[in-house]
């Protein structure tokens, strides 16, 4: 193993985390809240109305009910954040504009979406 390490050492670039972080600017976190579009609000309300009896009961010990609740929550989440359901509306349109400006200024970004 030590012989393999000596042979590979000239070909590998090793950087330590503390060395990389030394030259970086401090991190900034920006939370951008975006309202739902009218179309998204309409679909969201329809989903809530359709599944109201299930949501009113809540999660019980039965596995089927828990799975059904998870499915409803996933549908509501898709209504809010899915990139292809509503075309160029809402969150992704704002993100596209924002990313264009940040990249033009030389920023590096990491995006989390919920």
N, C-alpha and C positions, 0 to 999 in steps of 0.2 A: 504494500500500500504506500509506503514512504517513497519507493522508487517511482511509482505512478504519479505521486504528488510532485516530485521534482521534475518529471518530464512535462507535466501539464502546466506547471506554474508560469512559464513564460507566455502561455497562450490565454490565460484567464485574467480577467479584470475583477479584482475584489475591492469593493468599497464598503466601508463601515457606515452604519446609519448616522453616527454622530458627525462624520466627515461630510456627508451629503446634506444634513440639516444645517450645518454651519453656514453655508452660502445661500440659504434660501430665505426669502422674506417671511415675516410672520404670517401665519394663516389667518384668513378672514372668513367668517361664516355669514352668509346672507340668506335670510329666509324670505322668499318672495311668495306671497299669497295671491292666488288668482281666483277670482269669482267664476262660478260656473256660467256658461253661456245659457241663453234662454232655452235652446234645444236640449242641453244637458239637464237643466232643471226640470224640464217637462218629462224627460225619460226617467229621471231619478224619482220624481213623484209617482209616475206610473208603476215603477218597480216597487216602491214602498206600498202603494195601494193594493197591488196584486198580492203581495206577501204579508199583508197586515196581520191576518190571523196567526200566522207562524211567528211573526215578530212579537206580537202581544203575549203569546204564551211563553216565549223565552226558551232558553236551553234547559232541557230536562235531562234526566239520566239516560234516556234512550239514545242510542247512537244515531239512529236515523234522523231524529230531530236536530241533533248537533250538526250532522252533516248537511242537513237542509239549511240551517242557519249560516253555515260557512259558505254554502253556495250563494245564498242571497247577498251576503256581505261581499263576495267576490264580484257578483253582478253590479252591485252599487259602486265598487271600486273601479270596475271597468268603465262604468258610465262617467266617472270623474276623470280618469287618467289615461284611457286607452287611446293610442295615437291614431288609429285608423277608423274609428267609429264615427267621428264627426268632422273628418276632413281637416282643413287648415284653420281650426277654431281654437280659441282658448289658450290653454297652457302651452301647447307645443308651438303655437305661433309666437307667443311671447318669448319662449325659450330660444327659438330660431333667431329672432331679432337680437336678443341679449347675447347669445353666443357669437354672432357675427361681430358685434361691437367689441366683445372681450378678446376674441382672437385677433382682431385688427390691432388692438393695443398691446398684444404680446402676452396676455394673461394665460395661465394654465388653470384649468377648472376640473373639478370633480363634482359630479351631479348625482344626488340622491333624490328619487321621486317617490312620493307616497300617494 
